[in-house]
Amino acid sequence: MTAIASNISALWILIANGWMQNPVGYVIRNGRAELESFTAVVTNHFAWWEFLHTVPSAYVLSGFFVLGVSAWHLLRKNELNLFKKSFRIAAIWTLIFSLYLIIEGHIHGSEVAKTQPTKLAAMEAHWETEKGAGWTLFAIPNKEKESNSFEIKIPKILSLLAFHDPEAEIKGLKEWPKEERPPVALTFWSFRIMVGLGFLFGLLSILAFLKRHNPEMSHFLMRILVLNIPLPYIAVQAGWIVAEVGRQPWIVYGVMKTKDAVSPLSEVQVGLSLPAFIIIYGILGIICFWLIVHYARKGPEPLASTSTFKEKLTI
Ligand code: HEM
């Protein structure tokens, strides 16, 4: 029940976020956006693509977490039967969602190209409008010079990936005034980190799947899977940086700027509430991290022997 409820909760959060990314079903009345069509908001295609990407990315994270913890115990020969089983289940689960994420991520990228051209241009550090645009493998974006100081490009691939046509036109950042462009380097590199990790996860999940029947034999893979545990967390954060930093300077894309959405708070209110949030969430984060590491390393409680089990039943 908790798992189902969390997934549904994620859907509503992403419908709200999807509206900020691609506002639909509203009218501006008396200077504010008012709901006109609930159906349009709930069926917003951008929100659904976000849902279909974000929730499975959490499944990939959980899958690699179980694989990593299982590998840690298998390397130490703890509870072999239990951890071989958890490894096997997680290997199948992770393979499905890692490969799915690469395919769906590509479709998601095409949606961004259609809906948020400034975000696409920042994701690709693409400055000049061009037909048959190349895909930038590596670049050092230079905001002042409005170009990349250094870049490695593969011709035509960006047009092909974004619009499934190698000759399609991709608008460059220079099409928009400077104050309407997102931060380029952060968006560009976050996108590269997420996609790079996405392909690494695809490879690791294939290897884990192939070794699922006797994972304890592959020490090298087991060590890599333990080291891999933090990487899906980084991929998820990088994904959100692409989605949110890439949307700037808009809080609601094309409708309202982030600077116009700032609440009228005094410096004292911000000066008190911000450190309070940082301290409380910092403490909660440390406790949570400690608990996860503690219980993951501890492994399961030993199974009660038949006699104690019977005794407990009698009691
Ligand atoms: C090859 C693989 C991938 C591709 C092509 C891809 C594509 C994308 C795109 C285009 C966005 C931006 C969408 C927007 O602005 O709303 C995005 C966002 C995101 N990505 Fe990825 N992604 C990939 C892999 C991953 C992986 C491996 C994870 C995490 C395990 C991940 C987690 C996220 C998250 C949490 C977001 C923000 C929410 C959203 O916009 O859907 N992605 N991804």
Residues whose N, C-alpha, C, O or C-beta is under 5 A from the ligand:
A	BS01	HEM	W49 E50 H53 T54 S57 V60 L101 I102 G105 H106 H108 G109 M194 V195 L197 G198 F199 P232 A235 V236 G239 W240 V242 A243
